[in-house]
Each structure stands twice: as C-alpha cells, then as structure tokens.
Amino acid sequence: MAILIIDDVQVTRKIISSFLKDGGYTDIIQAESAENAFHILGLYAESDGSRPSIDLILMDIVLQGVDGIEACRLIKNDQRSAHIPIVIITAYTSSEHIETAFKAGAIDFLPKPINKLELHARVRSILHFKSEVDRLREREKNLVETTLKLERANVLLERLSNSDGLTGIPNRRYFDYMFKKLLASGIRLAIPISLLLMDIDNFKLYNDTYGHLAGDDCLKLISGAIHDTIKRESDFIARYGGEEFVIVLFGVEAKTAADLAENIREHIFGLKISHSTSSVSDWVTVSIGVVSCIPEPSVSPEKMIDRADKALYAAKSHGKNQVVRFELAGD
C-alpha cells in the first residue's frame, strides 16, 4: 500500500519515512509541498493514467505555499482523490485546529514530534479500514456491472454483517462497535463529540396507511437525505432501529451539532413525502435528540445514548418535528 508524505522539511520526511519502513511499509512517496503532491496525485492530469495509487496521505498542517488545511480541502474536493484518507501532522493540538482539520476532510491527526509506535498503530488501523471500504466498493461495483436481480443483491448485502440490508448504511451492531471507539478517541484527545438520535414521526401510521413496501422506500429516502446533509468522512451514520437513525459527529460541538440536526430535519421535511394520517403535518417529519460533550472517562456510550434518547423523547413530547439539544457534563 502506497503512503504519500507531504512535508516541506526534508528531515521530517526522512524521519517519517524511516519510521514507516520500520513498520514494514516500503511503498512510500515524498512531496515537499502541496503543489508537488497535487502533481503526484494526478490532480493536474487530464487522465488517470499517470496517477499512482495512493492509499494514505500523511500531511503537515503547516506548509509553504498552499497550507495543509487548504490542501486537504482541495484533495477532498477532487473526485479522483476524495477517497484517500488524510492524516494531518501538527504541532498545534488545540481543539480549534483539530476541528478545522476534520472539517477540511482529515480522518485523524498525529501530534509532533511523531511517536513511532503511535504512527504504526494509526497507519495500520486506517489502512485496514480503507481496505475494507475498498472491498465493499468493489463488491458494489461488481453487483452493478453484472446486473444481478434485486433479490440476490439484497441477500449479498445482508451478508455484510455490519451493514443494514435495506438502506445500505451501517447497522446497530456496527454502530455499537464504532461509537465505543470514537468515544474513546474523543476522551483520549479531549475532542468534542456529538450524538444525534433521530426518529420518524408517526411511522407506524405511515406503514398502516401506505404499506410496508412504501415504508421501506421512505426509510431509503431518509437515509439518503441524511447522507446528503452529513458529508464528512469522520462522521458516522447508522440505522439504529426500525425507524430510528443515529449520527455520530466527531470533533463537533453542541451548537454546530444542533444546526446540522436542524438541517437534516428541514431536508427531510423538504422531500415532501406524503403522510396523510400524521398528527404533525401532511408530510413525513422527524424528531431529533442531540447530546454533546467533550468526553471524560466517566462518559460511557450508554450514558450518551441515554441522554440522546431523553432529548428525543422531549422532542416527541413537545409536538414532534423538532430538535432538542442536551449538553452532557462528564460528571
């Protein structure tokens, strides 16, 4: 697997390269600037023929010319390189700098000076995750190319134990696993984390009125609407239960999380999915509970889920079709 190091200090590039080689990674490419990296990635090429296959980018946040944050945005905004995970390397470890990096599309960060064991652990974990994602993408591509029947496609998707068979997004089992890991990272890095628990209002009435097939279509539309609103790689979306969805926003504080929740609510309402028997509106609506904190060791996944569930209950009790936010202290 090829790793691209972007740093304008040659000594730093050599140190990182040496650490990676000690970890068994031999396909290493170095770039002394963001502009040089763009050429390596083929962003200036008319075809993909000259573009090497890069699996991971390690990039300093401070670069001459185009800095690391802007370079991250440009790489993520180009469809030829958007899929490549980016780890920001920085001596600035404040929440503000880290949140800016995540917003630009970074999937993780490493503090300077680089610790060899931590570098190996992060690279191994991210490359394994990317390998799994690439395998799923290739499988989906093959399904399309061979035009399998819908029933067979559903069977194959259901075999992906971490995916929801209907919507294709992660299921409750995988959410439980990932949320525990993300929360642990938030505690370790003292980075804010927000949890959104969303429920479709009067969904049983919807199924009773329009049938379960229409209900399945409704769930797919709503899943797509969430994806249209939440686009960062570091965010995590899953189907939590029958008509419930859950979103984990890593590095996102309470106000921003509530704004994103409101955007989701408005987007779904804007789909104008008919719901003639709803007690709220002529269209399908959702209620969302939001809980946010800078997690401490006393904050467990169960505690955050419980608070998000209480916020969701409050949204339901106060008339539905709204967002209620709780902030959680690490008491």
N, C-alpha and C positions, 0 to 999 in steps of 0.2 A: 504494500500500500504506500502510495506516494504522499509525502508530507512537504508542504511549502512553508519555509520560514521567511518572514518578512521583517527585517530589522535593518536600520541604516548604520548600525555599529557592527563592524566585521567581527570583532572579538566575541560579541554576544551571539552572533550567528554561529560561530565556530563552537562555542560552549554548548548551545542548544543542540547543534548537530552531533556533537560528541556524546552528549547525554542520550540522545535518541539512538545512536549506533550501539551504545552500551545496552540499550533495551531491546536490541535486535531489529531496529528499523534502519534499513540500509538505503531505501529509495527516498533520498532527501534532496530537495531543491531549495536553493537560497536566492533571495531577492533583496537588493539593497534599498529599494524604495517601493512605494505603492505603484508608481507608474511602471516600473520594471515587472512587478507582479502581474499587472494587467496584461502585459505582453505575453508573459508565461502562460497565463490562464486563457489566452486567445481572445480576450475581450475586444481587441482591436483588429482581429482577423475576420475576413468575410466568410470563411468556412470553418468548420470544426476540425478540419484535417490536421492542422498544425498544433492543436491544443492537447497538451499532455493530460492524462487522467490524474487529477489531484483529489485525494481523499480527505485531507485535513489541512487547514491553514492555521499556523501559529504566527500572530502578528503583534508587533509592538504598537501601543496606543499612541506613542509619540514618534512621528516620522517627519523628516524634512519633505517639503512639498505637500502632497496630499497626506493628511494625518490618518491614523489608524481608524478612527471613528468614521470619517468620510469614506475611506477605502472600504470599510465594512459595508456601508450603505450601498456603494457602487457595485460591489461584488454581489450583494444580495439582490440588487435590483436588475441584474442581468440574468436572464433565464439559463444561460449557458453555465453559470457558476453559482446560481442561487442555492443549489442543493448541497454545496460544500460546507461542512461545519467550520466555524471560525472560533478560535480561542484567542482572546485578547491577552497580551502580556503587558503588565503595567506595574509601575511603582506607586501609582495612585489607587489606593484601595478604599476610598470613601464610597459611601452608598450612591452618591450623586454620579461619580464617574462610572461605577459599575452599572448603574441603571441606564446611563446613556449608552454604554456599550451593548447592553441587552436590547435596548430599543433599536439600535442600529442593526441588530441581527446576530450578534455574537451568541454562541451557545454556552460559553463558560469563560472563565478568566483565570490566569495564573499570576500571582504576585511576584515581583522582582525582589531580591535575587531568586532565580529559579532553583527549586529543590528537585534534585534528580528523581527521587522516589515519587514525589507528587506528580512530576511531569509524566513519568511512566504510567502511573495509575490513571491520570486523566486521559492521556492519549489512548491507552488500551480500552478504557470504558467507552470513549466517544467513537473510536473506530469499530468497536464491536456493535454499538448501536447503529452506526451508519451502515454496516454490513447487513444488519437485519432489515433496515429500511430499504436498502437497495434490493435485497432479495424479494421483499414484498412488492416493490415497484415492478421488478422484472416479472414476477408472477402475474400481477395485474395486467401488464403489457401483453404477456402471452395469452391471457384469457381473452383479451380484446382481439388480438390478431387471429386467434383460432375460432372466434365467434362461437364459443360454447353456449349451449342453451342456458337460460336464466336459472333453471332449477339446479343444474350441475354447478354453475358459478356460485350459487348460494351455499351448496354443500361444501365446496372448496373453501369459501370464505369462513364458514363456520368452523372449519378445522383449524383455522388460525386462532388458537385458544385465547389470544389476547385481544381479539377484535370482536366487535358486535356484529352479528351476522346480518342485521337489517341495514344499519346506517354505515357500516364500514369503519367507524371510529373505535378507539379503544373501549373495552368493556369495563364493568365494575371490578373485576378481578385484577386487571392490569392497572386500573386507577389506584386501587389499594396499595399495590406494589410501588408505583411511581410516586404517589403522594408521600409515602413514607420516606423515599429517597430525597425528594425535593425539599421536604420539610427539614430533614437532617442537614442538607446543604445550606438551607436558609439559617439554621441555628449556627452552623459552623462559620458561615461567612457574615452573620449579622445582617442579612439582606431581607427586606420586606417580602412577604408572601401573602397573596390574597386567594380566597376560595369563593367561587360563585356556585350556588346550588339553585338550579332553575327547574320549574315545574310548569307544564302546560295546564292552563286553567280549564276546568270542566272537561277534561279529556275523556272521561268515561261517557259523558253525554255526547261527545263528538262521535265516539265509536258506536254508541247506541243509535245515533241519528244517521250516520253515513256508512257504517260498516267498518270492519276491521281492516280491510284492504285499503280503504281511504285513510284510515288511521295510520297505517304503515307509511303511506305516501306523505302524510302530514309530518311524521317523525323525520323522514328523509329530508323534506324541505327545511325543517327547523334545524336539523344537523348542518345542512349546507349554509343556512343563514348565520349560524354561529361561526363556521369556518370563514365566511366572508368578512366577519367583523373582527375575529381574533386571528391574526396572521403571523405573529412572531413564532420562530421555531422553539423558543424557550417556554412558550405557553403550552398547556396540556388540556385537551378536551376529551371527555369520555361520556358514554351513556351510563348513567348511574342506576337507573331503574326503568320501569315501564315507560313513563312519560317524563322522567327526570334526567337532566343533564348536569354535568359538573365541569367547571373550568378552573384550572389552577394557573394563576398569573405569578410567575417567578420574578422577583425584583420589582413588583408593582405595589405602590402604597394605596391606602384606603380611597382617597379622592379619585385617583385615576381608575381604580378598580370599579368604583361606583359609576363613573362616567362610561366605562366600557360596558358595564351591565345595562345601563340605560340605552346605549347604542344598540345592544342586542335586542332589548325589548322593543325598541322603535322599529328596528329592521324586521323583526318577525311580524309585528303589527302591520307594517307596510306591505307584507306579502299578500294581505287581504285574502286569507284562506277563510272561506265562508264557515260560520258556526252559528246556525240559526237558533240553536237551543241554549246557547251560552247565557249565563246570568250577567255577563260583563259587557259584551259587545257582539255585534253581528259578525265579527271576525275573530279568528283564533288569537288569544293573548297568552302571555306568560307572566309568572311572578318569579322574582329572583331575590334570594337572600345572599348577602355579601358579608364576609368576615375577613378582616385584615389584621396583620400584626408584623412586628419584627420578632420572629420566634425566639424563645428561650427554651432551655432543656425541659422546662415544666409544660411546655405546649406540645401536646400529643396530637396525632392525626385525629383521634376520636374526639378530642376537645374542640378542634377547629370545625370538624364536621357537625358536631352537636350545636355549636354557635351558628353555623350557617343554616342549619335546619331550623333553629329558632327564629332566625331572621326571615327565612322563607315562610314559616308559619305566620309571622307577624304581617308579612306582605299579603298573605292569603286572608288573614282575619280583617285586615283594613280595606278590603274591597277588591283584591287581586289586581292584575295588570299593573304592577308597580315594583320598584326596587326598594328593599330595606337593607340598610348597612349597619353592621355591628363592628366595633373595633375591639380586639381581644388583647388584654394585657397578659403578659407572661407571669401570672401570679401562681 
